[in-house]
């Protein structure tokens, strides 16, 4: 990264560097080299570059190695060890660590108070050791999962990396912005982001928005002329700066500074890395975690107070038992790895979107996608194919058709009846019209594979402009105009709706002619004459009416119309044109500012009708969006009738209402206040002849009505509307870098259907998040209820015997933590990639204000938690003497042996109950048996969990660590049978809920 002074770069030595002026200073020290005060030739010489050729690839690579990448320095990366320790920075983990400490204290107390000659309890604090080990395992899993999520996000970042046009080896190339080096020739066009600081040497109507650097709200006009004295940044009109944006015109500049040695690089505090703010979903998960933690503490305090009041603490063992109860409750409540699983599920979903051409830049955008209620879309290229084709040419003498479609210049001129019988005067007018449109043009047509007759033809530039070049080549219109050489341009802007090129005729002493094209109704206002055959006459009111009527007719047939005109200037110099101002040297440097003078007195040549066929898949996507409660709004700069016709064909508006459903930009401007505008935008779905500022108006109006708005954009002027929308969508192919930077999502294929697919995917991700939240929380609540119920009803269930003092926990903390390790990781992640439900796109959009865990879900969580606790305690009761369902054979065992066996039963029942709960939690209403085997990942996770449970029961050394004993086959039947009740109860509840919903809808 470097900025260079005016000392020439030596190929063997690094270029000398100087410190750029402080952005806030008003003057630059006179002895400091400043490119703005140096002639372009001297800047080029200092940087060893020919502005007409640019750097070679080898030289650019050498300078990249010498100066470094064109990137702003970021803060040091977080070390891996610190990322690992961050896995423990969670309130619920703190609760578990406190539980570990309590368990250790209880073990020490028990050992210290052991009677002489006794074993003194456990030889090692197994509870504490297992809790710590499982916390470490969970942290490792979390670290690995987050690393995978980061890799996914980094991959997406590479897909959306900004690119820059530079001149290298005499050819314009698109390269990654990070590879720009000092001495590169920067090629600028409307909508480009300026990627480095540079000295301008060519400009045509160039205006750059520098608000991000200087605070100047109005785009600054740029000129290559060398400044006479040092000026502040905002007044350096011959310099371009990194981070600014081209709003109009074209230009070229020599790069003088990259990376941290640009002006933006010096403003470190403005561009310093900021921590990612927690998303609404993450905030709600934090809130739920805190609620669970507080609830556990309250339950533990209440139970301990109740036990102390009823039974009292008679000795140290009572205190130990009470402490172990607190540990068990803490472990039962904590859904380990919840935040990590959430991040990974979002990252996996975003990766799937990228595979379907929707590149989501931030994980948080996935939440908003599922809530979209309105999609505002451009027409050209998004709803249509962006393969513009000239089909009609209308001139004063008649109308012809041009055959052939697409960009291949293969076709011919035919009469309206398809014959070749075309009048000579009409043919002459058609050739003149198409030639004028081809000369007043910034597009290009190229064929891939040099010399290959079968190579694919590609449009370079605006497809509408390229369609004129294609049509002209089809009829060989340029053969009579090949002697014209372009010398100046008045560029097209969305406000002007026209462009003009001044060309000299090398066959006629270099005399100049203005060629113009634009919206027919706009261009016609600058015409005073009309060309009929080989003659030119005054344009009459009748001519104007006929032309405008033709525009209406073609527009009603979904054609985009462009008018062509010309004006012979009969001079070799613009300075000689009446009314045109020139400088002291006789040069005209501000052509665009004098456009009104140059573009007057035009001769109308004719117009073309251009068709851009709708994408065949869009109509189905519009219908799908409609079923999902999402309204599609079409916004275009085209004629209202063209817009309405396309909208009707695509199903955006009803057939037959096409002529009454389009609002124009002028009509939007005429609305008296926001209330009138809001009423209109709530009813109208087609907007035509709109400027970029109207898009922003429409977005803000829809948002005031409570809509979640997705807005597409491609041009630099679309950036404010895209940024203001809830979901800003930039075009990946035609979109400018500025718009891509403002957007939340980029369409790699510029296709409207991709937006609908992304919304569908967003809804699916959100549904899956709700599935595993329902599953995790109901399972953890079941564990809490099991511990709470086991303590409160210990005597009733046989957990404590008559005369027993103190507290006996139904399940050990290590057992509960093992359950959570099994159920929190693999099954929850598997549910995160579950197949979407069939009715997902038949539901209305979710409101952003809606809770992720709403009242119906809390109902599911509590209901399943109660059932889970009940079957677990019943299973334990069956193996304890003195309970309700006691197996009398257990009476032969002592109470301590009974508790070990009962805990093993309860432990196993709870594991399998949660596995059945995983199947039940896939839907609030839909039966678990519908699509039961669709999610193979879930079944794999269940199988692994079952296998691990067998290991912990039948491996001897794990029996000691987890307080288990091997089970008999009949015990397994009891475990599976009782656990199955969770699925049965859930299915019965869903039946009741479905019947209730049906009765409500009748």
N, C-alpha and C positions, 0 to 999 in steps of 0.2 A: 504494500500500500504506500503510495508516494505522491507527493506533488513535486514538480520540478521547476527550477528557475530557468533562465534563458541560456544557461551554459549547454552547449551541444552534448548529447549523450554519446559517450565513448563506448564502443562495443565491448571494451575490456574492463571498463571501470563503471561503478554505479553512478547514476546521475546525482548531481548535487541536489540537496533538498533545502527548501526554505520554509519558514513558518508562514502560512497564509494570514492575512489580516484578520483580526478579531471581528466576528460578525456584528458586534455592536458598535464598532468604531466608525467614525464618520470619515476618517482620512487614512491613507496608507502612507507610511514613511517613504519619502521620495527616493531613497537609495535602495529600496527593496524592489526586486524584479517583480513586475506585475503584468500578466498576459494581456490585461485589458488596455495597457498603455503601450503595448508592443505590436508592431505590424504583423499581420498574419504570416508573411514570408519569413520573418525572423523567428516567430514561434515554431513554424514548421522546420526551419533549419536547426533550431535548438533541439528539437525532438527527433531529428533525422527521419522525417517522414514526408512523402509527396502527397499533398492533399487530394490529388486526382487519382491516386492509386491505393494509398493506405499502406499499412504494414504487411509484410509477408507473414504467413502462418508460423514460420520458424522464428522470425524476429519477435512476433507476438508471444510465442511460448517462452523465449528467452527473457523477455521483459516480465512475463508473469512470474517466472522463477526469481527474477531480480527484485521486483517491487512487491510481490505478494498478490493475493486475491483482492478483488475490489469488494471488500466487505467491511462493515463496521465491526470493531472489536467487541466481542461479547464477554461477559463475565466468565471467570474460570468455571469449568464444569464441576458439578458436585462429585466428589470422589465416590467410588463404589461402596467403600466401607460406610460412608456417611448415609448413602442411600439405603443401605441395609439397616442402619440404626434408626432411620426414619420410619421403618415398618413398626417400630415400637411406640411411635408418637401418636397415640390414639387414646382417648379417655377410657375406652373399654379395655384396652391393653393395660392401662394403669390400674384398672380395677382387678385384672388378673394378677398383676405383679403384687398388688396389695394382698390378694388372696394367697399368693405364694409365701409372702412374708408371714402372714397369719399362720399358715400351715407349718412353717419352720418354727415359729414361736411355740405352737402347740406341741410339736414333736420334742422340742427342747424341754418344755415344761413336763411333758409326760416322762421323758427319760430322767429328768432331775428328781421327780417325785415317785419314781418306781420303788417298790418295797424291796428291802434287802433280800437277795436271793432270787428275786423275780427277773424275768427277761428284760424288763424295762421297755416293753412295746417294740415297735419296729426297729430293726438294726439301722435302717437308713430312712430318711424322710421321703419315702416313695412319692407321696402326693406332691410335694414341692418339686422333686426332681422331674417327675413326669410333666407337671405343668410347665416348667421351664423348658424342657425338651420339646414339648409340643408347641410352645410359643416360638421357639427357634425354628422348628420345621415350618410353622405357619409364616414366619418372617421370610424364610428362604423361598417358599412358594410365592409369597407376595412380591418379593424382589424380582424373581424370575418372570412373573406375570406382568409386572409393571415394565420391566425391561422389554418384553415383547410388545407391550402397548406403545412404548416410546419408539421402538423400531418401526411400528406401523405408522405412527405420526410423522417420523422422519422421512419415511418413504413417500408419504403424501406431500410433505414439504418439497421434496425433490421434484415431484410431478408438477407443482405449482411455482417452481422457481422462475423468477422474472427473466425475461430475455431482452436483448438489445440488438438493434441493427447497426452494424459497423461495415466500413469499407475495407476489405482486405484483399490484396492482390488484384485490385481493380474490380472486384465483385462485391456486391452488397450481400452480407451474410447475417443470419440470426445466431447469436451466441448467448450463452448464459451471462447475465450481467456481472457475475463474479469474475469472469474471465477478461473483462475490459482492462486495458493497460494504458499507461501514459503513451501518447503518440497515436493511439487509435483514432480513426476518423469516425465520429459519431454521426449516424444518419437519423434525422428526426422527422417525425410526421405527426399529424394530429392524433392525440390520444396516447402518445408515447410518454413514458416516465423517463426523465433525464437520469442516466445511471452514474454519471461522474461529472466533475467540473471540467469545462472546456471553453476554448476560445473559438467563437463563431467566425466562420469565413464565408458562409453563404446562407441567405435567408430569403424566403418568399412569404410575405404576410405572416411572419412568425410571431406568435404571442405565447408567453409562458406564464403559468400561474405559479407565483413564488411565495404565496401566503405562508406556507409551512416554514419558510426560511426567513423572510423579511417581515411578514405580517401584512404585506400589501394585499388588499382584497381584490384589486383589479388586475387581470393579467397584464404583463409588461410586454410592450412591443420590443422586438429585438432586431438589431442591425449590425452588420459586420464592421462598420467603421471604427477605427482606432480612437480611443478616448484621448482628449488632450490633457486631462489631469485626473489624478486619482479620485475616485468617488466611492460612496458607500455601496454595499451589495445591491440594494434595490435600484441603483442608478447605473450599474454596469451593464449597459444594454448590449454590449458585444460579448458577454459571457453567459454561459448556461451553467446551472448548478445542480448537483446531485440532489435527488428527492423532489424536484419540481416537476411540473407536468405541462406538456404542450397542449394548448387549447385550440390553436389555429395555425395553419400554414405548415411550411416545411423548412428544413435547415440542415446545415452540416457544421460540425465543430471538431477541432483538434483537442483531444483529451489532455488536460494539463495536470489533473490530480485525481487520484482514486482512493477508495477506502477511507481510512481515518484522516487522510490528508486532504480531504475535501472540506468545504465550508461546513457541511452538515456534520462531518466527522469531528469538527472542533466543538460542536455543541453537545457534549457528552451527556449532560443531564437531560436533554430533550429526547434523546434516543436510547437511554440506558434501558437495560432489560428489566422488565417488571414481572413480578410473580403472577402466575395465572390465578385469576379470581375463581373461587369455588362456584360451580354451576348451581342453579336452583335445585337440581336433583341431588347434588352432593350436599348442599345445605340442609335439605330435608332429611337425608340419611344421617347427617350429624345430629340433627334435632331428634330423630328417632332413637339414635344410640344414647343420647343424653337422657331421654325419657326412660329408656330401659334401665340405664344405670341408676337413675334416681328412684325408679320404682323398686328395683332390687334392694337398694339401701333401706327404703321405707319398709318393705316387706320383712327384711331381716330384723330391723329394729322392732317392728310390731311383734314378730314371733318371739324374739328374745325377751321383750318386756312381758309378753303373755306367759312365757315359760317361767320367767323369774317370779312373776306374781303368783302363778298357780302352784309351781313345784319348788321354786327357789333354787339357788346354786349352793349345794351342800359341801362340795369339795372342789379340788382343782380339776378333777375329771369333768365335772359339769361345765367348768369354764372352757376346757379343751373342746368338749363336744359342741358347745355354743359357737366357738370360733370356727370349727369345721363346718358347722351349718352355714355360717356366713360365707365361707369359701365355696361351698357347694352352690349356694344361691348365685354368687357372683359368676361362677363358671357357667351355670345353666343359662344365664341371661345374655351372655356375650355372643353375638353372631360373628365369630372370628373371620377375618378376611373380607368383610362386607364391602369396604371401600375399594379394595383391590379387585374383587370380582366385578364390581360396577364399572371400574375403569377399563378392564379387559373386555367386557362385553361391548362397551361403547366402541372401543378401538377395533374389535373384530367386525362390528357392524359397519364402521366407516370404511374398513378395507373392502367389504363386500360392495359397498356403494361405489368405490373407486373402480372395481371390476366392471361395473355397469355404467361407467363414464360420468358418474357424479362424484366430483372430488370435494369432499367436505374439509374445510381448512381447520376447524376446531371441533373437538368432541362435543362441546356444549351445544353446537348448532343442531345436533341430532334431536335434542329435546324439543326444540322449536319446530323442526320439520314435521313432526307428527301432529302439530297443532295448527298447521296452515289451513286457513279458511278461504283465502283468495290467492290465486296465482295471476299476476299481471305479466303478460308476455308480449314481447315484440313479435311482429308477424314474420318479417323476412328472415329466413334461415332457421327460425326456431319452430314456427308453425308450418313453414314451407321449406322446400329443399334448398333454397338459395342457389338454384341453378337457373339463373335468369336467362330467358330466351326471347329475342325479338321475333314476334310473329306477324305483327302488322306495321306497315308504314303508310301514313296518310299524308298526302301533300295537296296543294291547291288543285291539282288536276285529277285526283282520285286516290285510290287505295289499292295496295298490293299485299300479298302474303309472302313471308319468307319461310321456306320449308326447313326441316331439320330441327333437332332439339339438342340441348346441352351445349358444351363448349367446343365441340369439334366443328371446324369451319366447313361443314359439308351441307349444302343446300342451294336453293336458287330462288329467284323471284318469280312468282306466279300471280296471275290475276285472281280475283275473288272467286271466280268459278273454277279455279284450279288449272286453267289453260295458260299457255305461254303467250297469248295474244295481249301484249301490253303496248300502249301508245308510246311513241318515242319521247314526247314531252314528259309524260308521267315517269318513264324510266330515268330520264335526266334528273328530274326532281328527287326521285328516290335516292339516286347515287349521291346527289349533293347533300341531302339530309343525313344519310348515313356517314358520309365523309366528315361533315361538320361535327357529328357526334363522336367520331373516332379521334379527331384532332383535339377537340375540347375534352380531353380524357386523361386520367392518371393511371388507368388500368393497363394490363398487358396480358397477352395470351402466349403461353409457352407449352411446348410438347416435350414430355419426358423421354429421355433416350435420344440423344442427338443423332439425327439422321434416320431414326427408326420410323418408318411410315405407320407403324401400328402403335406408336407411343401414345400415352394418355395425354390429352390436352388439359392443361391446368389454368385456372383463372388466377392472376396475380393482381391483387387490388380489389376494388369494389366490384361485386358480381354484376351489378347493373351496368357499370361502365364497360366491363369486359363483354357483356352481351352485345353492345354496339360495335365493338371491334370484330366480334365473331360474325355479326350480320354483314358488316362492311366487307369482310374477307369472302363471305359466301358469294356476294354479287360483284366482287372486284371493284368496289367503289373507290379504293385508294389509288387506283392506277392513274387517274386523272389529277390526283392531289399529292403525288409522291414528292413533288418539288417543294412542298411547304416544310419549313423548319421552325420548330417551336422556339420562341425567344423569351416569353414571359407568361405568367399565369395569375389570374385572380381566382383564388381557390374557392371551392364550394364550402359553405357552412350551413348548418341547420337553420340559421336565421335567414340567410340570403336565399336559400333553396335554388341556387344556380351557380354555375362556374363559367369562366371564360379563359381562353388561351389566345395569346397574340402570336401569330406565326408570320414569318416572312416568306415571300414567294421568290425562290432563287431563280425561277425562270422569267421573272418580271422585275428585274433590277432590285430585288430585295424589298419590294413594297409589302407593307404590313396589312394583315387582315385579322379581324377579331372573329373567333369562332366561339359560340356560346351554346350551352345546353342547360336545361333546368325544368322545373315544374311548368307546364304549358301556360297555366293561368298567370304565373309570375313573369315568365319570360315574355309573354305576349305584351305585357305592360311596357316593355322596353323596346318594342318593335314599332317602326313607323312605315315600313314597306313590306312587300310580299313578293316572293319570286315565283313567277308562273312561266313554266317552260324556260326559255333562254332570256326572258325579259323580267324586269323589276318594275313594279308600280306601287302607288300609295296603298297603304292598308286601310280598308274602309270599315265602318261599323258592321256592315253585313259580313265582311270577312271574319271579324272578331266573333260575331255570334255563331257563325258556322264552325269555326275552330273550337269554341267552347262547347258547342253542342256535340262535336265529335269526341271531345274529352269526356263528356258525360256518358256518351254511348260506350266508348271503350272501357271506361271505368266500371260501368254497370256490368260489363262482361268479365270483370276481375283482372283487367289489364292495368298495369302501371304505365302511365303515359309520361313521356319526356319530349319536350319541344327542342328543336334545333334552329339556330339562327346564325347569321354572320353579318359582318360589316367591313367592306373594303375601306381602309383608312387613306389610301392613295398617297402614302408618304413612306419614307424609309425610317423615320424616327418618330417615336411617341411624343417627343418634345414639340413636334410640329403640328400635333393634333389640336384643333381649336379647343380651348378651355382646360387643357392639361398643363399643370404646373411642373416646372423643372428647377433644379438647383443651379448654382452659379456655373457649374461645369456643363450645363445643358443636359444633365441626366435626370431621368424620372425614376426615383428610388422608392416612392411610396405608391406603387400602382394600385394596391388594394384599397388604399384610402381614397383613390380617385375613380373607383369603379363606376360610380353613377355617371361620370362624364364619358368614360370609355365605352360603357355598355349601352349608351343611348343610340337611337337611330338605327337599330338593328333591322336586318331583313329576315322576315320569317321564311324558313325553308320547308318545314314540315314537322311531323311528330311520329314517334314510334309507340307501338303498344307492346309492352313487355309482360310476359307471364312468368310467374314463379309458382310452379305447381305445389299444392299442399302436400305435406308428408303423409303417406298413406296410413301410417300408424297413429297419427295424432288424433283423428276422430275418435278412435277407440279410447285413447287416453283421456280426452275431454269428457267422454261419457263416463269413464271410470271415476274421474275426479268429481263429476256431478253426483254420482251415486254415493261418494264418500262425503258429500256435503261441502265440497270445495267448488267455489265459483271461479270460472276462467274469464279473465278480462283481457281483451286484445287491444294493444296500444301501438299505433303505427303513424308514420309520417305520410302514408299514402292517402289517396283520395277517399272521401267517406263511402262512396259507392263501392269502390274496390274493397275496402275494409269490410263493409257489411256483407258483400258477396262471399268473401273467403270465410268470414265468421259464420255465415249461414251454412256453407258447405261443411264446415268442421263441427257443427252442432253447438257452437258457442251461443248463438241466438237461434230462435225458432225460424224455420223457413217461412217466408211470407212477411216477416217483420223486418227484413233486411234494410229497407229504405227508411225505417223510422227508429233505428236503434243506435246510430252513430252520433257522437258528439264531437265537435271540432275544438281545436285549441282556442279559436276566437270565441266560441260560445262559452268555454270555461272561464275565459277572462271577463266575460260580460256578467257573470253571476255576482249578485250584490253582496252576499256574505257567505260565511261558512255553512250556514244552515241550508241555504239553497243548493250550494255545491254538494253537501252531504246527501241531500235528497236525490240529486241527480246521479251521483256515483253509486248510490244504493240500488238504482234501477237500471243504469246503462252499463253494458258490458263491452262496447266497442267505441274506441276513441281514434279519430283520424286527424291528420294534419296537425299533430301536436309537436311542440318543441320540448326540449328536455325539462324545462321548468314546469311544464304541465304534468309531467310524470311525477314529479315531487308533490305537486298539489293533489294528484289522484291518490298517491300512497298515503299522504297525511290524512286525507279525508276518510279513506277506508279504515285507517287505524283509529280515527276518532269514533268510528261506529263499533269499535270493539273487535275488529277483524285482525287476524294474524296474517300479514301480507308477505307473499314471496314476489319479488320484482326482478325481472331480467333486464340486462343492459349490456351494451357493448361499447358505445362511444364514451369519450372522456366526459362529455356533458351529462351522461347518465349516472356518473358516479355518485352525485348527491342523493338521487332517488334510490339507488342500489344500497347505499350506506344507511339511509333512513329506514328502509324496509326491515321487517323482522327477519326475513331471510333474503339477503341480497344474492342474486345469481348472476354471475358473469359468463359470457360466452368464451369458451376455450379456444375456438378457431378464429372468430372475427373480433373478439373482445380486445380492448386496449389494456395495456399494463395497469393504467390507473384504475380502471373499473375492476380488474381482477384483484387488485390490492384492497379495494373497498368491499368486495363481496365476501359472503360467508361460504359460498359454494361456487364451484366452477363446472360448467357443462363441457366435458371434453369433446362432445359431438354436436354441441349447439342445438340439441333436440328437445322440444317441449316434453316429449314422452319420458325423457330421462328425469325431468322434474317430478312428474307423477310417480315414476318408479322410486325416486328418492324419498318422496313423501310416504309411499307404501313401506319402504324399508325402514324409515324413521318410526312409523307406527309399529312395525313389527319389533323393532329393537325395544321400544318403550313397553310394548305388551310383554316381551320376554323379561324385561326388568321387573315388571309387576309380578310375573310368575315366580321368579326366584325370591323376590321379597316376601310374597305370600308364603312361600315354602320355608324360607329361613326363619322368618319371625314366628310363624305358627309352630315350628319345631322347637324354637327356643322358649316360646311361651309354654309349650307342653312340658319342657324340662323344668321350668320354674314352678309350674303347677304341680309337677310330680314331687319336687323337693318340698314345696309348701304343704301339699296335701299329706305327704308321708310323715311330716313332723307333726302337723296339727291333729292327724287321725292315727298316730302311731299305735296307740293302745287298741283302737278299734280294728286295725289291720293286722295286729300281731307283731308289729315291728318292735314294740317294747312289751315286755312281759309284766304281769302284776308285781309290784314291789320294785320294779326297775327305776333307778333314779337317773336323771340327766337326759340328754338329748341324743337320739340315734338318727343319723341322716339316712334316708332310704337308699341313696346312691352316692358313691364316693366322687369327690371332685375330679379325680383322674378319669373315672368312667365317663363323666359328663363331658370333659374336655376331649376325650377320644371320640365320643359321638359327634361333637361339633367339628372336629378335624375331618371326620369321614363325610359329614353332610354339608359342611360349609364350602368345600372346595369343588371336587369333581362334579357332583350332581348339580350344584348351583350353576357352575359354568356350562354344563351340558344344557340346562334349561335356558341359558342365555343365547343359545343358538337353535332354539326350538323352532319348528316350522310355524309360520304365521297361521292364525285361524282364518277360516273361510269368510267370516263376516267382517274381517278387519277393515276393508274398504267399503263396507255398507253402513258404517257407523259415522255419526257426525264428528267433526274435529273436536279434539279435547281442548278445553280452555286452559290457558297457561296458569290461571289462578286455581285450577282444580288440584287437589292434593294427589300426590302419587299413591299414597296409602289413604284411601277414602273410607267412609263409614262401612260400605259393604265389605271391603277387604278386612277391616278390623273385625267385622262380624265373623268372617272366615277364620281369621287368625285365632280369635278367642274360642270359637266353637271347636276347631280342630285341636287346639291346645288342651281343652278340657277332656275331649275324647281320648287324646293321646295319654294324658296323665291318668285317666280312669283305667284304661286297659293295662297300663304299666303297673299301677298299684294293685290291681286285681291279680295280675300274674305273680307279683311278689307275695300277695296275701295267700295264694294257693300253696306256697311253700313255707309258710310260717304257722306255727301252732298258735291257736287262740284267735285266728282270723275268721272271716265270714265263709270263705271257700276253701278251708284248709284241707289239704291232702293228709289224712291221719297218719300215713306212713312216716311223715316227717317228725312225728313225736319221738321217734327213737333217737333223733339227733339232738344235740344240745342247741341252745338258742344261738350261740355264736356261729356254729356250723350252718344252722338254718339261715341266718342272715347272709352268709357268704353265698349260699345257693340261691336265696331269694334275690339278692342283688344281681347275681349273674343273670337270672331270669329277667328281672326288670331292665337291666342293662341291654340285653339282647332284644327284648320286646321293643324297647324305645328305638333302637337302631332300625329294626325292620318296620316299625310304625312310621318312621321318618322316610324310609324308602317308599312305602305305599303312599305317604303324603306327597312325595315328589311327583307321583303319577297324578294324584288328585289335584295338585296345585296348578296344573297347566291351564286351567280355566276356572272362572268363577261360576259359570253356569253349564258349560258343555261337559258331557260325560267323559270321564277319563278313558273309557273304552273306545271312544271315537278317535281314530288315529293312534291307537295304543302303541304300535310298534314303529311309528314314523321316525321318532328321534332315537337313532341307534346310539348316539353318544350318551344319552341318558341311561339306556339299558347297560351300556358298558360301565358307566359310573356305578350303577346299582350292583352290578356283578363284582366290581372291585371292592366295594364297601362290604358286601356279604363275605367275600373271601378274607378280608382283613379282620372281620369280626370272628371268623373261625380261628384265625391265627391267635388272636388275643385270648380266646377261650381254651384252646388245646395246646398251646406252647407253654411248658411248665414255668419258665422264668418270668413270662408275662403274667401268669396267674398271680404271682406275688406282687408284681408292680400294680396290677389293676384290680386285685381282690376278686378274682374269678375262680371258678372250678369247672371242669369239663361237664357238659350236659349230656343226658341220655337222649336217645331218639324220640321218646315220648315227650320229653321236655321241649324238643324242637317243634313238635306238632302244636303244643300249647303256645309257644312263642309266635309261630307264624299265624295260627288261628286268631289269637288276640290282636296281633298287629294288623291283621286284615280288617278288623272292625273299623279302623280309621278310614280306609277306602270305602267301606260299606256305608258308614255314617255320612261321609262326604257326598256319596252318590245320592243317598236319600234326601239330604239337605238340598242338593241341586234340583232334584225332582220337585220338591216343595216350592223352591224359588222360581222355577220355570212355570209352574202352574199359577203361582201368584202373579207373575208378570203377564201371563196370557189373560188372566181375569181382569187385570188393570187396563190392558189395551182394548178390551172388547167394549 
